[in-house]
Amino acid sequence: MRFFWGLVAAGSACLAGCVAPPVASRPMALEAVRFDQIPGWQTDHLAGSFAALRAECRRMALMPPDTGLGGEGLPAVYGGKAGQWSVPCTASAALVANDEAGIRHLYETWFQPYLVADSGLFTGYYEPEVPGSRVQGAGYTVPLLARPADLVQGAAPASDSRGPRAVGRMVGGRLVPYFSRAEIEAGAMGPAARPLLWLHDPVDLFFLQVQGSGRVRLPDGKILYVAYDGKNGRPYTPIGRVLVEQNEIAPAAVSMQSIRAWLAAHPAQAKDVMDRNEDYVFFRILSRSEVASGPPGTLGVDLVPGRSVAVDPHFVPFGTPVFLDTKDPVSGTAWRHLLLAQDSGTDILGAARMDVFFGAGPYAEQAAGRMHASGKVFLLVPRPVK
């Protein structure tokens, strides 16, 4: 389960300092539309979303019917409980993966589309792969740390039960802030620091923490999958914003790729810049049974490249089909696809704030690093069963 993916994150594009809307006190504004009013609905290959849909249906079938999936307003009324997905999920079980007409009919029969009034803000995240080792030495000197035993979470603020819980450590019977990134790397954790693996490059660690999950390739070629397992509770500061403020990178040129290039070209200053982001993520190694086709999202299903999206569950229930109308981050052409709300991130805030999972590999890295676009969000809400 991921709580901090590209966050994780929330997308590598947020390294640039994207402005995410805060959790709003006003209700989400929706406008009912027809499917033929959704740009790109007729041209999207909807069968591409079927694997993600079937995975979440299998997951929901294991949940008690009254299990809450989040959301507010109409999406919560008609799709905020696991049991409310039984009808479309039962219908999906009768289809095969390449039945494009049947899958389109499924969505158009059992869902009502709504346009979210707020303009969408879209970033992307991916599953990075970095070199590492089980043992320290031979160039592997950067520890990938497990969640420490002294990391604790307090209660959510009384003024907002939906807000984040305080994170820290207990000292003298009271909760104090946990160590910052710079303090952790200076050894402040002491024996609480438990390296899972050793990486070659501190920049690799930093970007792995930004994505919140990834792959570590060992010297013998074996791949280990690591996933988010907590964070120190310190504020997340986009280092792209830091580099812009220092006039090191032009605002329009900020991307994950340009930031990595700057860090590589300025090794003497790189640590100070990364330390400006006090946020620090801890990991766990996934077992073989936990790894199937992709990394697990918050909903508990493996994410599907280009078809899974992280949302703010205060507004959008997990499992909701979400159609995005935006631009391809690499080609600049129209990018109009149906995705499933299967993940979340702590800076994915707002009804129209979305973080697209692009998968693994060179294209995924390039797309996630460049994705920072506006557009329209359409939510497909289950129709009430009569």
C-alpha positions in Angstrom: 0.0 0.0 0.0 1.3 3.4 -1.0 0.6 6.6 0.9 3.4 8.7 -0.6 4.0 7.6 -4.1 5.5 10.2 -6.4 4.3 12.4 -3.8 5.0 10.9 -3.1 6.0 12.4 -4.1 3.1 13.0 -5.9 4.8 12.9 -9.0 8.2 13.8 -10.1 6.9 17.0 -11.7 6.3 18.3 -8.2 10.0 18.6 -7.8 9.4 21.7 -9.8 7.2 23.2 -7.2 3.8 22.6 -8.6 1.0 24.4 -6.7 -1.6 21.8 -5.5 -4.9 23.1 -4.3 -5.5 22.6 -0.6 -8.3 20.4 0.7 -11.3 22.6 0.0 -14.0 23.3 2.5 -16.5 23.9 -0.3 -18.2 20.9 -1.9 -16.9 19.5 -5.1 -18.8 21.0 -8.1 -19.9 18.5 -10.7 -21.9 18.8 -14.0 -23.6 15.8 -15.5 -22.6 15.2 -19.1 -23.2 12.6 -21.8 -20.5 10.3 -22.9 -20.4 11.9 -26.3 -19.5 15.2 -24.6 -16.3 13.8 -23.3 -13.4 14.7 -25.6 -11.6 11.5 -26.7 -14.2 9.1 -25.3 -14.9 7.5 -28.7 -11.2 7.2 -29.6 -9.7 5.9 -26.4 -9.0 2.1 -26.4 -11.1 1.4 -23.4 -10.0 -2.2 -23.2 -6.6 -0.9 -22.0 -8.3 0.0 -18.7 -9.8 -3.5 -18.3 -6.9 -5.1 -16.4 -7.1 -2.2 -13.8 -10.9 -2.5 -13.5 -10.8 -6.3 -13.0 -8.1 -6.0 -10.4 -10.0 -3.5 -8.3 -13.2 -5.6 -8.7 -11.4 -8.6 -7.3 -10.1 -6.5 -4.4 -13.5 -5.0 -3.6 -15.1 -8.4 -3.6 -12.9 -9.3 -0.6 -14.1 -6.3 1.3 -17.2 -6.1 3.6 -19.9 -4.3 1.6 -19.9 -1.3 3.9 -16.1 -0.7 3.5 -15.6 3.0 2.8 -13.7 4.0 -0.3 -13.7 7.8 0.3 -15.1 10.6 -1.7 -17.7 13.2 -1.2 -21.0 14.3 -2.7 -22.5 12.1 -5.5 -19.4 10.0 -6.0 -19.5 9.0 -2.3 -23.3 8.5 -2.3 -23.2 6.0 -5.3 -19.6 4.7 -5.2 -18.3 5.4 -1.7 -18.8 1.8 -0.4 -17.3 -1.4 -1.7 -20.7 -3.0 -2.0 -21.9 -0.4 -4.5 -19.5 -1.7 -7.1 -21.0 -5.2 -7.1 -23.3 -4.6 -10.2 -20.7 -3.2 -12.6 -18.1 -5.6 -11.3 -20.4 -8.6 -11.9 -21.0 -7.3 -15.4 -17.2 -7.0 -16.0 -16.7 -10.7 -15.0 -18.7 -11.7 -18.1 -16.3 -9.9 -20.5 -12.9 -10.7 -21.9 -10.0 -8.4 -22.0 -10.1 -7.6 -25.7 -13.9 -7.1 -26.0 -13.7 -3.3 -26.8 -17.4 -3.0 -27.6 -18.5 -4.9 -24.5 -16.2 -2.9 -22.2 -17.5 0.4 -23.7 -21.0 -0.8 -23.3 -20.2 -1.7 -19.6 -19.1 1.8 -18.8 -21.9 3.5 -20.7 -24.5 1.3 -19.1 -23.4 1.3 -15.5 -21.8 4.7 -15.0 -22.9 8.3 -15.3 -20.1 10.8 -16.3 -19.6 14.1 -14.5 -17.3 17.0 -15.4 -15.4 18.3 -12.4 -15.8 22.1 -12.4 -12.3 22.8 -11.2 -9.5 22.8 -13.8 -7.4 19.7 -13.6 -3.8 19.7 -12.5 -1.9 16.6 -13.7 1.5 15.3 -12.8 3.1 11.9 -13.2 5.1 9.3 -11.3 6.8 6.1 -12.3 8.7 3.1 -11.0 12.5 3.9 -11.0 15.2 1.3 -11.2 18.5 1.9 -9.4 21.6 -0.1 -8.8 22.1 -1.5 -5.3 23.6 -4.2 -3.1 22.6 -6.2 0.0 26.0 -5.4 1.6 27.9 -2.1 2.1 31.0 -1.5 0.2 32.4 -1.7 -3.4 30.8 1.6 -4.3 27.5 0.9 -2.4 27.6 3.3 0.5 24.2 5.0 0.5 21.8 3.3 2.9 18.2 2.6 2.0 16.5 2.6 5.4 13.7 0.6 6.9 11.0 2.2 8.9 12.5 2.9 12.4 10.9 1.4 15.5 10.8 4.9 17.1 8.7 6.5 14.4 5.2 7.1 15.7 2.1 8.8 14.5 -0.1 10.9 16.8 -3.8 11.8 16.4 -5.1 13.9 13.6 -5.7 17.6 14.4 -9.0 18.0 16.3 -10.0 20.9 14.0 -9.9 18.6 11.0 -10.2 14.9 11.4 -9.3 14.4 7.8 -6.0 16.1 8.2 -2.6 14.4 8.4 -1.6 12.9 11.7 1.4 14.2 13.5 4.5 12.2 13.0 7.5 12.1 15.3 9.2 10.2 18.1 8.5 10.1 21.8 10.9 11.9 24.1 10.2 12.3 27.8 6.6 11.2 27.2 5.8 13.7 24.5 5.8 13.6 20.7 8.6 15.6 19.1 9.4 16.1 15.4 11.4 13.3 13.8 14.8 14.0 12.5 15.2 15.9 9.2 16.8 14.5 6.1 20.1 16.3 6.9 20.0 15.0 10.5 19.2 11.4 9.4 22.1 11.4 6.9 24.4 12.8 9.6 23.7 9.7 11.8 21.1 11.2 14.2 19.0 8.1 14.2 21.8 6.0 15.8 20.8 2.3 16.2 17.3 3.1 15.0 18.7 3.3 11.4 18.3 -0.1 9.8 19.7 -0.3 6.2 17.7 -2.7 4.0 20.0 -2.2 1.0 22.9 0.0 0.0 22.7 2.2 -3.1 25.5 3.6 -5.3 24.3 7.2 -5.6 22.6 9.6 -3.1 20.7 11.2 -6.0 19.3 7.7 -6.8 18.0 7.5 -3.2 16.5 11.0 -3.3 14.5 10.3 -6.5 13.5 6.8 -5.3 12.1 8.6 -2.2 10.3 11.1 -4.4 8.6 8.3 -6.4 8.0 6.4 -3.2 8.6 2.9 -4.7 10.8 1.3 -7.2 13.2 -1.5 -8.2 16.8 -2.1 -7.0 19.0 -4.1 -9.3 21.6 -6.1 -7.4 25.1 -6.9 -8.8 24.0 -10.4 -9.9 21.1 -8.9 -11.9 18.4 -9.9 -9.5 15.6 -7.3 -9.0 14.2 -6.4 -5.6 11.1 -4.3 -5.3 10.9 -1.7 -2.6 7.8 0.2 -1.4 7.0 3.1 0.8 6.8 2.3 4.5 6.5 5.6 6.3 8.1 9.1 6.3 9.6 11.4 8.9 6.7 13.9 8.8 8.9 16.8 7.9 7.7 19.2 5.1 8.2 18.3 1.5 10.1 21.0 -0.4 10.3 20.7 -4.2 14.0 21.2 -5.0 13.1 22.4 -8.5 11.6 25.4 -6.8 14.9 25.8 -4.8 16.9 25.8 -8.0 14.6 28.3 -9.7 14.9 30.6 -6.7 18.7 30.3 -6.9 18.6 31.1 -10.6 20.2 27.8 -11.4 17.3 26.6 -13.7 14.8 28.6 -15.6 11.2 28.0 -14.5 10.1 26.7 -17.9 13.0 24.3 -18.0 12.4 22.5 -14.7 11.8 18.8 -15.0 13.1 15.7 -13.3 15.6 15.3 -16.1 16.9 18.9 -15.8 17.1 18.6 -12.0 19.1 15.4 -12.2 21.4 16.9 -14.7 22.1 19.9 -12.5 22.8 17.7 -9.4 25.2 15.6 -11.5 27.0 18.7 -12.8 27.2 20.3 -9.3 28.3 17.5 -6.9 29.7 20.0 -4.3 26.3 21.7 -4.0 24.0 18.7 -4.6 23.7 17.6 -1.0 22.9 21.1 0.3 20.1 21.4 -2.3 18.6 18.0 -1.5 18.8 18.7 2.2 16.5 21.7 1.6 13.8 19.0 1.3 13.6 17.8 4.9 11.1 15.0 4.0 12.6 11.5 4.2 10.9 8.3 3.2 11.5 4.8 4.6 11.0 1.6 2.7 10.3 -2.1 2.9 11.2 -4.9 0.5 8.2 -6.5 -1.1 7.9 -10.3 -1.0 7.5 -12.2 -4.2 3.8 -12.8 -3.6 3.3 -9.0 -3.3 4.8 -8.3 -6.7 2.8 -9.3 -9.8 2.5 -6.8 -12.7 3.3 -3.6 -11.0 3.8 -1.8 -7.6 0.8 -1.8 -5.2 -1.3 1.3 -4.9 -3.3 2.5 -1.9 -6.3 0.5 -2.9 -4.2 -2.6 -2.6 -4.0 -3.6 -6.3 -1.1 -3.6 -8.7 -0.9 -0.3 -10.6 -1.3 -0.5 -14.4 0.9 1.9 -16.5 -1.2 4.6 -18.1 -4.4 3.4 -16.5 -3.9 3.9 -12.8 -4.1 7.3 -11.2 -3.5 8.7 -7.7 -6.4 10.9 -6.5 -7.4 12.8 -3.3 -9.8 10.3 -1.7 -11.4 13.1 0.3 -13.1 13.9 -3.0 -12.8 10.9 -5.3 -13.6 7.3 -4.0 -11.0 4.7 -4.7 -11.9 2.6 -7.7 -13.7 5.4 -9.6 -13.1 5.5 -13.4 -11.5 8.9 -14.2 -11.3 10.2 -17.8 -8.5 12.8 -18.3 -8.4 15.3 -21.1 -4.9 16.8 -21.2 -1.6 16.7 -23.3 1.0 14.1 -23.7 4.1 15.2 -21.7 6.5 14.0 -24.3 4.9 14.7 -27.7 2.6 17.6 -26.7 -0.4 16.0 -28.5 -3.8 15.3 -27.0 -3.7 12.7 -24.2 -7.2 11.5 -23.5 -7.6 8.3 -21.5 -9.7 6.5 -19.0 -7.9 5.6 -15.8 -8.9 4.1 -12.5 -8.5 5.8 -9.1 -6.2 3.3 -7.4 -3.6 5.3 -5.5 -3.1 8.4 -3.4 -0.3 10.8 -2.4 0.0 13.2 0.4 0.3 16.2 -1.9 -2.4 15.1 -4.2 -5.0 17.5 -2.8 -8.2 18.6 -4.5 -11.0 17.2 -6.6 -9.2 17.7 -9.9 -5.6 17.0 -8.8 -4.4 13.8 -10.4 -1.1 12.0 -10.6 -0.7 9.5 -13.5 1.2 6.3 -13.0 3.4 5.7 -16.2 5.0 2.4 -15.2 8.7 1.6 -15.6 11.4 2.1 -18.2 12.8 5.0 -20.2 9.5 6.4 -21.6 7.9 6.2 -18.1 10.8 8.1 -16.6 10.7 10.8 -19.3 6.9 11.2 -19.2 6.7 11.3 -15.4 9.5 13.8 -15.2 7.8 16.2 -17.7 4.2 15.8 -16.8 2.8 19.0 -15.4 -0.3 19.9 -17.3 -3.8 21.3 -16.9 -6.9 19.8 -18.4 -10.4 18.5 -17.7 -11.4 15.7 -15.3 -14.5 13.5 -15.8 -15.6 11.2 -13.1 -17.6 8.1 -14.0 -20.0 7.5 -11.0 -21.9 4.2 -10.6 -25.5 4.6 -11.6 -27.9 3.9 -8.7 -29.3 0.4 -8.8 -33.1 0.5 -9.2 
